[in-house]
Amino acid sequence: MTDNINDATRAQAWVALALWGLSAPVLARLLREFKTPEAVLAASPSGLAPFVPKATLARLQSPDPERLASAHAWLTEAGHQLITWDDSDYPSVLLELNDAPPIFFFVGQRELLSRPALAIVGSRNATPQGLDNARAFAAALSQAGVTIISGMALGIDAAAHEGGLTGVGSSLAVIGTGPDRVYPARNHALAHQLAAKGGILSEFLPGTPPIPANFPRRNRIISGLAQGVLIVEASLSSGSLITARLAGEQGREVFAVPGSIHSPFSKGCHKLIREGAKLVETAQDILDELPALRQASLKKASAEATQKNENATESAAEKTTADTASGLLAALGHDPVDLDTLVARTGRSAEALQAELVVLELQERVAALPGGRWQTR
């Protein structure tokens, strides 16, 4: 196993092998037999014949040199990475898929690929309330150490990334273009934030334009990287329902936020709930349904919050006394309260209160509500 691909020749071999377009099972058989992508590429047609269907073998040809050169040029730039099946940090959850991508291009914080994750997707033409809900769920989960996965589309996807980037869990975008393209262009600033603080990954070669067929295809990776998928708003024709279906086929949990019976953007969520998706109202509802993610989140939240915000989280994660917790719960009262109100009531910093609220949420003493509000349980 390797930790990264630094050798240009080896990287080129993996890209060339991926360009053959073989299915994951066929490619896996070839690599088991020949051990390396270089050896597979050097094999004769007769050597490949026992492992590759006859019709597929007849179509194999040398990869397009221009596409290879484009990939090589992209990989030579600082921070650009190629991650392959035999890398030790290739996401193990993706290897469970029948069509796991043999390679993908990546920019960002590589360690996020192995973190506990939840996908949040929904309508591109979201309502203001839907956008607020997506940000609030993503922020609360990210503050608990959960990485937020989405597709960098307009609407719910973008709001989920924005919320995810506010917490220690951060956010990963799975895109349907080459890694050198930002689509839609309006998300250019968001893409820069993801590259700096989160991550962007694509199975498509540099230069790949926004081909419509690639977006449903990337959805299997969005759901495959996560322990569950949350649909915030979706019409009956929304592509988010494709992600929900794939999640179910992959054995992931599907969650949905209910909405008005009169809104077309609630109909997809209501359909999913009727079909067995779990109705959720708070981030805690999701953590309660995914105990392994909740336990991992508690550990991550404590460790990473201490590192990122030393002064505030030392008192929250390690020194939250009974008196401190009691005082914060008293300040909360019984009605939903936003962070600004708590700052005014307690005279304490927003950073310190936010860290303590996350600890109390994981202790199931408070609940995070949409719109950045909190309430005692």
C-alpha positions in Angstrom: 0.0 0.0 0.0 1.1 3.6 -0.6 0.4 6.8 1.1 0.4 9.0 -2.0 1.3 9.0 -5.6 4.3 11.2 -6.1 5.9 9.3 -9.0 4.7 10.8 -12.3 5.1 7.5 -14.2 3.0 5.6 -11.7 0.4 8.3 -11.7 0.2 8.2 -15.4 -0.2 4.4 -15.4 -3.2 4.7 -13.1 -4.8 7.4 -15.2 -4.2 5.4 -18.4 -5.7 2.3 -16.8 -8.8 4.3 -15.6 -9.2 5.6 -19.2 -9.8 2.0 -20.4 -13.2 2.4 -18.7 -13.3 -1.2 -17.3 -15.9 -2.0 -14.7 -14.6 -2.2 -11.1 -14.9 -6.0 -10.8 -12.9 -6.5 -14.0 -10.3 -4.0 -13.0 -10.0 -5.6 -9.6 -9.4 -9.0 -11.2 -6.7 -7.6 -13.4 -4.9 -5.9 -10.5 -5.1 -9.1 -8.4 -3.5 -11.0 -11.3 -0.9 -8.5 -12.5 -0.3 -6.6 -9.2 0.4 -3.1 -10.7 -1.3 -0.9 -13.3 1.9 -0.8 -15.2 1.9 -4.6 -15.6 -1.8 -4.5 -16.7 -1.0 -2.0 -19.4 1.9 -4.0 -20.6 0.0 -7.3 -20.8 -0.8 -8.8 -24.2 -4.4 -9.2 -25.4 -4.0 -13.0 -24.8 -2.8 -12.3 -21.3 -5.8 -10.1 -20.6 -8.4 -12.4 -22.3 -9.1 -14.6 -19.2 -10.1 -11.6 -17.2 -11.8 -9.2 -19.7 -15.0 -9.9 -21.6 -14.3 -10.5 -25.2 -16.4 -7.6 -26.5 -14.6 -5.2 -24.1 -11.2 -6.6 -25.0 -11.8 -5.8 -28.6 -12.5 -2.1 -27.7 -9.4 -1.5 -25.6 -7.0 1.0 -27.1 -4.2 3.2 -26.1 -5.4 6.1 -24.0 -5.7 9.5 -25.6 -2.3 11.2 -25.1 -3.9 14.7 -24.8 -6.1 13.5 -21.9 -3.0 11.9 -20.2 -1.1 15.1 -20.7 -3.9 17.2 -19.2 -4.0 15.0 -16.1 -0.3 15.1 -15.7 -0.2 18.9 -16.0 -2.9 19.2 -13.3 -1.1 16.9 -10.9 2.1 18.8 -11.1 0.4 21.9 -9.5 0.8 22.4 -5.8 -1.8 20.7 -3.6 -3.2 18.6 -6.4 -3.4 14.9 -5.6 -4.3 11.6 -7.2 -5.8 9.0 -4.9 -6.0 5.3 -6.1 -7.3 2.0 -4.9 -3.9 1.0 -3.5 -3.4 4.1 -1.4 -3.7 3.3 2.3 -6.1 6.2 2.8 -8.4 5.5 -0.1 -11.8 5.7 1.6 -12.7 2.1 2.8 -16.4 2.9 2.6 -16.0 3.5 -1.2 -14.3 0.1 -1.6 -17.6 -1.5 -0.5 -19.3 -0.2 -3.8 -19.5 -2.5 -6.8 -18.4 0.5 -9.0 -15.9 2.2 -6.8 -13.8 4.6 -8.9 -10.2 3.3 -9.3 -8.8 6.8 -9.1 -10.0 10.2 -8.2 -8.5 13.7 -8.2 -8.4 15.6 -5.0 -7.7 19.0 -3.6 -7.9 19.8 0.1 -7.5 18.2 3.5 -6.9 14.5 2.7 -7.6 13.3 6.3 -11.3 14.2 5.9 -11.7 11.2 3.6 -11.6 8.9 6.5 -13.8 10.9 8.9 -17.4 10.0 9.9 -19.6 11.7 7.4 -23.2 12.6 6.5 -24.3 13.7 3.0 -26.8 16.6 2.8 -28.4 17.3 -0.6 -31.6 18.9 -1.9 -33.1 21.3 -4.4 -31.1 23.7 -6.5 -34.1 26.1 -6.3 -34.4 26.0 -2.5 -36.6 28.2 -0.4 -35.0 30.6 2.2 -36.2 28.3 5.0 -34.7 25.3 3.2 -31.3 27.0 2.9 -31.4 28.0 6.6 -32.2 24.4 7.5 -29.4 23.0 5.4 -26.9 25.4 7.0 -28.1 24.7 10.5 -28.0 20.9 10.2 -24.6 21.0 8.6 -23.2 23.4 11.1 -24.4 21.5 14.1 -23.2 18.2 12.8 -19.8 19.6 11.7 -19.4 21.2 15.1 -19.9 17.6 16.5 -17.0 16.4 14.3 -19.1 15.0 11.3 -17.8 15.8 7.8 -20.5 17.1 5.5 -20.6 15.7 2.0 -22.5 17.3 -0.9 -22.2 18.1 -4.6 -21.4 21.8 -4.8 -24.6 22.6 -6.7 -26.6 25.7 -6.1 -29.2 25.7 -3.4 -29.2 23.1 -0.7 -25.8 21.7 -1.6 -24.0 25.1 -1.3 -25.8 25.9 2.0 -24.7 22.5 3.4 -21.1 23.1 2.4 -21.3 26.6 4.0 -22.6 25.2 7.3 -20.1 22.3 7.2 -17.1 24.6 6.8 -18.0 26.4 10.1 -17.2 23.4 12.2 -14.3 21.0 12.9 -15.9 18.3 10.7 -15.6 20.6 7.7 -17.0 19.6 4.3 -16.2 17.7 1.1 -17.6 18.3 -2.4 -18.0 15.6 -5.0 -18.2 17.2 -8.3 -19.4 16.1 -11.8 -16.7 17.9 -13.8 -13.0 17.7 -14.0 -11.2 18.9 -10.9 -10.1 22.1 -12.8 -13.6 23.2 -13.4 -16.0 25.1 -11.1 -19.6 24.4 -11.9 -21.7 26.4 -11.5 -19.4 29.4 -11.8 -21.4 31.2 -9.0 -19.8 28.8 -6.6 -16.3 29.9 -7.4 -15.7 31.5 -3.9 -17.2 28.4 -2.2 -14.8 26.1 -4.2 -11.8 28.1 -2.9 -13.0 27.8 0.6 -13.5 24.0 0.2 -10.1 23.6 -1.3 -8.5 25.5 1.6 -10.5 24.2 4.6 -12.3 21.1 3.3 -11.9 19.1 0.1 -13.0 18.7 -3.5 -12.9 15.3 -5.3 -13.7 14.2 -8.8 -13.4 10.9 -10.7 -13.4 12.8 -14.0 -10.2 13.8 -15.7 -9.1 17.5 -15.8 -10.8 19.3 -18.7 -14.0 17.3 -18.3 -16.9 19.8 -18.9 -20.3 19.7 -17.1 -21.8 16.8 -19.0 -25.3 16.1 -17.7 -24.8 12.4 -17.4 -21.9 12.8 -15.0 -23.9 14.4 -12.2 -26.2 11.4 -11.5 -23.1 9.3 -11.7 -21.2 11.2 -9.1 -24.2 10.8 -6.7 -23.1 7.3 -5.8 -19.9 8.7 -4.4 -21.7 11.4 -2.4 -23.8 8.7 -0.7 -21.0 6.1 -0.7 -18.7 8.3 1.4 -21.3 8.9 4.0 -22.9 6.9 6.8 -26.3 8.4 5.9 -27.9 10.9 3.5 -30.2 13.8 4.6 -32.6 15.3 2.0 -33.6 18.8 3.1 -35.8 19.9 0.2 -36.7 18.1 -3.0 -39.4 18.1 -5.6 -40.6 14.8 -7.0 -38.3 15.2 -10.0 -35.2 16.2 -8.0 -31.9 14.5 -8.6 -31.6 14.3 -4.8 -34.0 11.4 -5.0 -31.4 9.5 -7.1 -28.9 10.0 -4.3 -31.5 8.8 -1.7 -32.1 5.7 -3.8 -28.4 5.0 -4.2 -27.9 5.4 -0.5 -30.6 2.8 0.2 -29.0 0.4 -2.2 -25.6 0.9 -0.5 -27.0 0.2 2.9 -26.9 3.8 4.1 -29.5 5.5 6.2 -31.8 8.0 4.5 -33.2 11.0 6.4 -35.6 13.7 5.3 -36.8 17.0 6.7 -40.6 17.4 6.4 -42.1 20.6 5.2 -45.4 22.2 4.2 -47.9 20.0 2.4 -48.5 22.9 0.0 -44.8 23.2 -1.1 -43.6 21.4 -4.2 -40.1 21.3 -2.5 -41.5 19.1 0.3 -43.1 16.5 -1.9 -39.9 14.6 -2.6 -39.1 14.5 1.2 -42.6 13.4 2.0 -42.4 10.6 -0.6 -39.1 9.4 1.0 -40.6 9.4 4.5 -43.6 7.4 3.2 -41.2 4.9 1.7 -39.2 4.5 5.0 -36.8 7.5 5.3 -36.5 8.7 8.8 -38.1 12.1 9.6 -35.7 14.4 11.4 -36.1 17.7 13.1 -32.7 18.2 14.7 -29.1 17.1 14.3 -29.5 15.0 17.4 -32.2 12.9 15.6 -29.5 11.9 13.1 -26.9 11.1 15.7 -29.4 9.0 17.6 -30.0 6.9 14.6 -26.3 6.5 13.8 -24.7 5.5 17.1 -21.3 4.6 15.6 -21.2 8.1 14.0 -22.4 9.7 17.3 -19.6 8.0 19.3 -17.0 8.9 16.7 -18.4 12.4 16.7 -18.1 12.8 20.4 -14.5 11.7 20.3 -13.6 14.0 17.4 -15.5 17.0 18.8 -13.6 16.8 22.1 -10.1 16.2 20.5 -10.4 18.6 17.6 -12.2 21.4 19.4 -9.4 21.4 22.0 -6.8 21.7 19.3 -8.6 24.3 17.2 -9.9 26.6 19.9 -7.7 26.0 22.9 -9.0 28.5 25.4 -12.7 28.2 24.7 -12.8 24.4 24.4 -10.5 23.6 27.3 -13.3 24.8 29.6 -16.0 23.3 27.4 -14.7 19.8 26.6 -12.5 19.2 29.7 -13.6 21.6 32.4 -17.3 22.0 31.9 -18.3 21.9 35.5 -21.8 21.2 36.9 -22.1 24.9 37.8 -21.2 26.0 34.3 -23.6 23.6 32.6 -26.3 24.5 35.0 -25.8 28.2 34.4 -25.9 27.7 30.6 -29.1 25.6 30.8 -30.7 28.3 33.0 -29.8 30.9 30.4 -31.4 28.8 27.7 -34.7 28.6 29.6 -37.5 26.6 27.9 -38.0 28.4 24.6 -35.7 28.2 21.5 -32.8 30.7 21.8 -30.1 31.9 19.4 -26.5 32.3 20.1 -26.6 36.2 20.2 -29.3 36.0 22.9 -27.2 33.6 25.0 -24.2 36.0 24.7 -26.3 38.8 26.0 -27.7 36.7 28.8 -24.4 35.2 30.0 -21.9 37.9 29.1 -19.6 35.2 27.7 -18.0 34.8 24.2 -19.9 33.2 21.3 -16.9 30.8 20.8 -17.0 29.5 24.4 -20.8 29.1 24.4 -20.8 27.3 21.0 -18.2 24.8 22.2 -20.2 24.1 25.4 -23.4 23.8 23.5 -21.9 21.1 21.3 -20.8 19.2 24.4 -24.2 19.5 26.0 -25.9 18.4 22.7 -23.8 15.2 22.6 -24.8 14.6 26.3 -28.4 14.9 25.0 -29.1 17.9 27.4 -29.8 20.4 24.6 -30.9 20.2 21.0 -29.8 22.2 18.0 -32.7 23.6 16.0 -32.8 25.0 12.4 -31.9 28.6 12.1 -28.9 28.4 14.6 -31.2 28.2 17.7 -30.8 25.9 20.7 -33.3 24.5 23.2 -33.1 22.4 26.4 -34.3 18.8 26.0 
